[in-house]
């Protein structure tokens, strides 16, 4: 059941994105109004958006280091004479 709700959430998100990409001001305003009304009605106690906490910086640094390590190790076979 949780997977079906997740799937529905993703599908609605992509549908809203496609509507916004039609460059119709009226449809874009309706998507924005619907998101605001839905948040106010069902999720008003939750924080909005992402944060700029430094906790994410560690994850990004780890990903960067892992990527560099992977590239270096995958290129070793090509660089040896």
MMTF fields as JSON, N, C-alpha, C and O atoms, coordinates in Angstrom:
{
  "mmtfVersion": "1.0.0",
  "mmtfProducer": "UNKNOWN",
  "numBonds": 323,
  "numAtoms": 324,
  "numGroups": 81,
  "numChains": 1,
  "numModels": 1,
  "chainsPerModel": [1],
  "groupsPerChain": [81],
  "chainIdList": ["A"],
  "bondAtomList": [4, 2, 8, 6, 12, 10, 16, 14, 20, 18, 24, 22, 28, 26, 32, 30, 36, 34, 40, 38, 44, 42, 48, 46, 52, 50, 56, 54, 60, 58, 64, 62, 68, 66, 72, 70, 76, 74, 80, 78, 84, 82, 88, 86, 92, 90, 96, 94, 100, 98, 104, 102, 108, 106, 112, 110, 116, 114, 120, 118, 124, 122, 128, 126, 132, 130, 136, 134, 140, 138, 144, 142, 148, 146, 152, 150, 156, 154, 160, 158, 164, 162, 168, 166, 172, 170, 176, 174, 180, 178, 184, 182, 188, 186, 192, 190, 196, 194, 200, 198, 204, 202, 208, 206, 212, 210, 216, 214, 220, 218, 224, 222, 228, 226, 232, 230, 236, 234, 240, 238, 244, 242, 248, 246, 252, 250, 256, 254, 260, 258, 264, 262, 268, 266, 272, 270, 276, 274, 280, 278, 284, 282, 288, 286, 292, 290, 296, 294, 300, 298, 304, 302, 308, 306, 312, 310, 316, 314, 320, 318],
  "bondOrderList": [1, 1, 1, 1, 1, 1, 1, 1, 1, 1, 1, 1, 1, 1, 1, 1, 1, 1, 1, 1, 1, 1, 1, 1, 1, 1, 1, 1, 1, 1, 1, 1, 1, 1, 1, 1, 1, 1, 1, 1, 1, 1, 1, 1, 1, 1, 1, 1, 1, 1, 1, 1, 1, 1, 1, 1, 1, 1, 1, 1, 1, 1, 1, 1, 1, 1, 1, 1, 1, 1, 1, 1, 1, 1, 1, 1, 1, 1, 1, 1],
  "groupList": [{"groupName": "UNK", "atomNameList": ["N", "CA", "C", "O"], "elementList": ["N", "C", "C", "O"], "formalChargeList": [0, 0, 0, 0], "bondAtomList": [1, 0, 2, 1, 3, 2], "bondOrderList": [1, 1, 2], "singleLetterCode": "X", "chemCompType": "L-PEPTIDE LINKING"}],
  "groupTypeList": [0, 0, 0, 0, 0, 0, 0, 0, 0, 0, 0, 0, 0, 0, 0, 0, 0, 0, 0, 0, 0, 0, 0, 0, 0, 0, 0, 0, 0, 0, 0, 0, 0, 0, 0, 0, 0, 0, 0, 0, 0, 0, 0, 0, 0, 0, 0, 0, 0, 0, 0, 0, 0, 0, 0, 0, 0, 0, 0, 0, 0, 0, 0, 0, 0, 0, 0, 0, 0, 0, 0, 0, 0, 0, 0, 0, 0, 0, 0, 0, 0],
  "groupIdList": [1, 2, 3, 4, 5, 6, 7, 8, 9, 10, 11, 12, 13, 14, 15, 16, 17, 18, 19, 20, 21, 22, 23, 24, 25, 26, 27, 28, 29, 30, 31, 32, 33, 34, 35, 36, 37, 38, 39, 40, 41, 42, 43, 44, 45, 46, 47, 48, 49, 50, 51, 52, 53, 54, 55, 56, 57, 58, 59, 60, 61, 62, 63, 64, 65, 66, 67, 68, 69, 70, 71, 72, 73, 74, 75, 76, 77, 78, 79, 80, 81],
  "secStructList": [7, 2, 2, 2, 2, 2, 2, 2, 2, 2, 2, 2, 2, 2, 2, 2, 2, 2, 2, 2, 6, 6, 7, 7, 2, 2, 2, 2, 2, 2, 2, 2, 2, 2, 2, 2, 2, 2, 2, 2, 2, 2, 7, 6, 6, 1, 7, 7, 1, 7, 7, 7, 7, 6, 2, 2, 2, 2, 2, 2, 2, 2, 2, 2, 2, 2, 2, 2, 2, 2, 2, 2, 2, 2, 2, 2, 2, 2, 2, 7, 7],
  "xCoordList": [0.818, 0.0, 0.867, 0.569, 1.951, 2.826, 3.504, 3.711, 3.845, 4.463, 3.49, 3.889, 2.227, 1.217, 1.028, 0.875, 1.038, 0.916, 2.142, 2.025, 3.312, 4.533, 4.487, 4.847, 4.042, 3.918, 2.942, 3.209, 1.816, 0.83, 1.39, 1.122, 2.173, 2.788, 3.765, 3.782, 4.573, 5.539, 4.825, 5.207, 3.8, 3.05, 2.39, 2.416, 1.802, 1.186, 2.24, 1.992, 3.406, 4.476, 4.937, 5.131, 5.112, 5.522, 4.406, 4.681, 3.159, 2.039, 1.995, 1.767, 2.212, 2.239, 3.392, 3.24, 4.54, 5.681, 5.357, 5.68, 4.72, 4.376, 3.368, 3.451, 2.416, 1.445, 2.163, 1.882, 3.09, 3.829, 4.698, 4.935, 5.174, 6.046, 5.29, 5.911, 3.969, 3.205, 3.306, 2.876, 3.874, 4.027, 2.689, 2.603, 1.638, 0.342, 0.273, 0.316, 0.168, 0.167, -0.996, -0.841, -2.153, -3.325, -3.114, -3.414, -2.596, -2.359, -1.267, -1.367, -0.229, 0.843, 0.317, 0.682, -0.539, -1.137, -2.012, -2.03, -2.73, -3.566, -2.71, -3.07, -1.589, -0.694, -0.146, -0.14, 0.313, 0.851, -0.22, 0.035, -1.418, -2.51, -2.881, -3.136, -2.914, -3.231, -2.198, -2.55, -0.913, 0.14, 0.037, 0.236, -0.272, -0.413, -1.625, -1.533, -2.748, -3.969, -3.785, -4.207, -3.169, -2.923, -2.001, -2.216, -0.973, -0.062, -0.786, -0.619, -1.593, -2.31, -3.33, -3.532, -3.971, -5.019, -4.476, -5.034, -3.393, -2.966, -1.599, -1.279, -0.789, 0.588, 1.097, 2.281, 0.231, 0.624, 1.599, 2.291, 1.678, 2.591, 4.012, 4.935, 4.201, 5.533, 6.325, 5.743, 7.655, 8.477, 8.445, 8.277, 8.606, 8.535, 9.932, 10.839, 10.105, 11.331, 12.513, 12.387, 13.67, 14.913, 15.613, 15.324, 16.527, 17.286, 18.712, 19.163, 19.396, 20.798, 21.706, 22.749, 21.309, 22.102, 23.444, 23.537, 24.486, 25.781, 25.843, 26.838, 24.8, 24.811, 24.852, 25.372, 24.32, 24.31, 25.682, 25.993, 26.496, 27.815, 28.683, 29.457, 28.555, 29.357, 28.977, 29.846, 27.705, 27.252, 27.761, 28.214, 27.697, 28.173, 29.677, 30.16, 30.419, 31.866, 32.178, 33.101, 31.404, 31.624, 31.351, 32.095, 30.304, 29.979, 31.077, 31.48, 31.563, 32.629, 33.898, 34.529, 34.273, 35.471, 35.313, 36.255, 34.134, 33.891, 33.964, 34.507, 33.428, 33.461, 34.894, 35.289, 35.669, 37.074, 37.833, 38.607, 37.621, 38.294, 37.926, 38.787, 36.633, 36.179, 36.817, 37.239, 36.889, 37.487, 38.972, 39.48, 39.663, 41.093, 41.356, 42.253, 40.582, 40.807, 40.371, 40.963, 39.377, 38.947, 39.899, 39.961, 40.636, 41.567, 42.948, 43.776, 43.217, 44.549, 44.907, 46.054, 43.965, 44.259, 44.614, 45.382, 44.077, 44.343, 45.643, 46.262, 46.051, 47.233, 48.533, 49.603, 48.474, 49.688, 50.201, 49.425, 51.54, 52.084, 52.125, 52.556],
  "yCoordList": [-1.194, 0.0, 1.265, 2.245, 1.212, 2.371, 2.614, 3.762, 1.553, 1.693, 2.3, 3.102, 1.928, 2.49, 3.985, 4.762, 4.391, 5.81, 6.585, 7.705, 5.979, 6.616, 6.783, 7.835, 5.743, 5.789, 6.89, 7.65, 6.962, 8.006, 9.398, 10.317, 9.547, 10.843, 11.247, 12.398, 10.3, 10.586, 10.908, 11.845, 10.144, 10.394, 11.767, 12.478, 12.146, 13.467, 14.575, 15.623, 14.337, 15.328, 15.54, 16.676, 14.444, 14.564, 15.165, 15.924, 14.836, 15.431, 16.935, 17.701, 17.364, 18.797, 19.476, 20.593, 18.811, 19.374, 19.53, 20.552, 18.52, 18.604, 19.709, 20.394, 19.885, 20.978, 22.319, 23.221, 22.453, 23.712, 23.979, 25.134, 22.92, 23.095, 23.434, 23.633, 23.504, 23.917, 25.419, 25.917, 26.137, 27.588, 28.309, 29.407, 27.686, 28.337, 28.961, 28.253, 30.277, 30.982, 30.52, 30.354, 30.311, 29.897, 28.517, 28.32, 27.565, 26.227, 26.245, 25.54, 27.042, 27.146, 27.732, 27.271, 28.748, 29.339, 28.319, 28.284, 27.495, 26.459, 25.412, 24.963, 25.022, 24.059, 24.648, 23.976, 25.89, 26.537, 26.682, 26.409, 27.111, 27.253, 25.904, 25.815, 24.865, 23.532, 23.032, 22.413, 23.293, 22.888, 23.638, 23.054, 24.926, 25.725, 25.272, 25.103, 25.074, 24.643, 23.242, 22.98, 22.349, 21.004, 21.0, 20.251, 21.836, 21.914, 22.488, 21.995, 23.531, 24.147, 23.188, 23.181, 22.384, 21.497, 20.232, 19.767, 19.666, 18.344, 18.29, 17.302, 19.333, 19.224, 20.531, 20.841, 21.298, 22.627, 22.6, 23.592, 21.505, 21.464, 21.065, 21.222, 20.561, 20.123, 21.303, 22.241, 21.264, 22.337, 22.278, 21.212, 23.422, 23.527, 23.501, 24.166, 22.725, 22.75, 22.1, 21.444, 22.299, 21.744, 22.776, 23.971, 22.303, 23.209, 23.303, 22.479, 24.305, 24.496, 24.089, 24.703, 23.053, 22.584, 22.048, 21.474, 22.231, 21.693, 20.172, 19.587, 19.523, 18.059, 17.476, 16.378, 18.187, 17.704, 17.836, 17.108, 18.748, 18.961, 17.722, 17.39, 17.032, 15.822, 14.766, 14.091, 14.621, 13.642, 13.998, 13.12, 15.262, 15.681, 15.468, 15.067, 15.732, 15.501, 14.023, 13.642, 13.179, 11.743, 11.257, 10.429, 11.761, 11.368, 11.826, 11.076, 13.028, 13.561, 12.714, 12.362, 12.388, 11.579, 10.183, 9.648, 9.589, 8.262, 8.29, 7.368, 9.33, 9.461, 9.608, 8.973, 10.441, 10.633, 9.324, 8.957, 8.607, 7.329, 6.325, 5.601, 6.282, 5.352, 5.686, 4.784, 6.946, 7.362, 7.019, 6.499, 7.31, 7.015, 5.524, 5.112, 4.723, 3.273, 2.666, 1.682, 3.216, 2.659, 3.048, 2.364, 4.132, 4.573, 3.948, 4.085, 3.272, 2.717, 1.693, 1.649, 0.884, -0.112, 0.525, -0.054, 1.692, 2.346, 3.135, 3.352, 3.559, 4.405, 3.626, 4.194, 2.349, 1.549, 1.16, 0.786, 1.254, 0.901, -0.579, -1.026],
  "zCoordList": [0.0, 0.0, 0.0, -0.683, 0.79, 0.845, -0.499, -0.891, -1.196, -2.516, -3.518, -4.362, -3.433, -4.329, -4.064, -5.006, -2.8, -2.473, -2.955, -3.452, -2.802, -3.288, -4.803, -5.333, -5.488, -6.946, -7.368, -8.3, -6.67, -6.967, -6.745, -7.518, -5.679, -5.388, -6.482, -6.918, -6.918, -7.984, -9.292, -9.993, -9.623, -10.859, -10.84, -11.845, -9.715, -9.626, -9.723, -10.319, -9.138, -9.229, -10.66, -11.093, -11.396, -12.795, -13.649, -14.579, -13.346, -14.082, -13.852, -14.788, -12.603, -12.303, -13.035, -13.529, -13.108, -13.825, -15.311, -15.915, -15.895, -17.314, -17.587, -18.607, -16.676, -16.834, -16.756, -17.544, -15.809, -15.671, -16.895, -17.248, -17.545, -18.704, -19.986, -21.03, -19.926, -21.104, -21.343, -22.384, -20.381, -20.456, -20.543, -21.093, -19.995, -19.875, -18.486, -17.48, -18.433, -17.149, -16.283, -15.073, -16.888, -16.126, -15.49, -14.313, -16.277, -15.737, -14.674, -13.67, -14.887, -13.906, -12.599, -11.518, -12.697, -11.496, -10.77, -9.54, -11.518, -10.897, -10.18, -9.092, -10.775, -10.132, -8.84, -7.809, -8.883, -7.675, -6.604, -5.431, -6.998, -6.036, -5.434, -4.232, -6.24, -5.729, -4.744, -3.74, -5.017, -4.092, -2.769, -1.704, -2.834, -1.614, -0.812, 0.404, -1.471, -0.779, -0.203, 0.924, -0.949, -0.444, 0.757, 1.71, 0.714, 1.859, 3.073, 4.189, 2.856, 3.975, 4.574, 5.788, 3.742, 4.234, 4.887, 5.881, 4.345, 4.798, 5.47, 6.131, 5.313, 5.769, 6.361, 6.236, 6.998, 7.451, 8.617, 8.849, 9.357, 10.5, 10.106, 10.906, 8.909, 8.461, 7.913, 7.368, 8.054, 7.473, 5.945, 5.353, 5.334, 3.883, 3.291, 3.792, 2.218, 1.437, 2.113, 3.147, 1.498, 1.996, 2.857, 2.782, 3.666, 4.504, 3.992, 3.197, 4.456, 4.073, 5.225, 5.448, 5.955, 7.086, 6.612, 5.527, 7.421, 7.032, 7.068, 6.64, 7.571, 7.604, 6.196, 5.997, 5.236, 3.857, 3.209, 2.267, 3.698, 3.11, 3.259, 2.361, 4.399, 4.595, 3.576, 3.023, 3.327, 2.349, 0.963, 0.229, 0.594, -0.711, -0.834, -1.893, 0.231, 0.191, 0.056, -0.664, 0.751, 0.647, -0.772, -1.298, -1.384, -2.755, -3.695, -4.584, -3.516, -4.362, -4.216, -5.213, -2.964, -2.74, -3.329, -3.914, -3.181, -3.739, -5.253, -5.863, -5.869, -7.322, -7.813, -8.792, -7.136, -7.534, -7.387, -8.272, -6.269, -6.055, -7.143, -7.643, -7.513, -8.548, -9.893, -10.618, -10.226, -11.5, -11.521, -12.515, -10.428, -10.379, -10.516, -11.251, -9.815, -9.873, -11.204, -11.65, -11.83, -13.116, -14.237, -15.258, -14.063, -15.096, -14.948, -15.848, -13.846, -13.631, -14.702, -15.149, -15.114, -16.134, -17.471, -18.24, -17.761, -19.03, -19.012, -20.054, -17.832, -17.74, -17.626, -17.845, -17.291, -17.169, -18.553, -19.432, -18.738, -20.06, -20.292, -21.355]
}
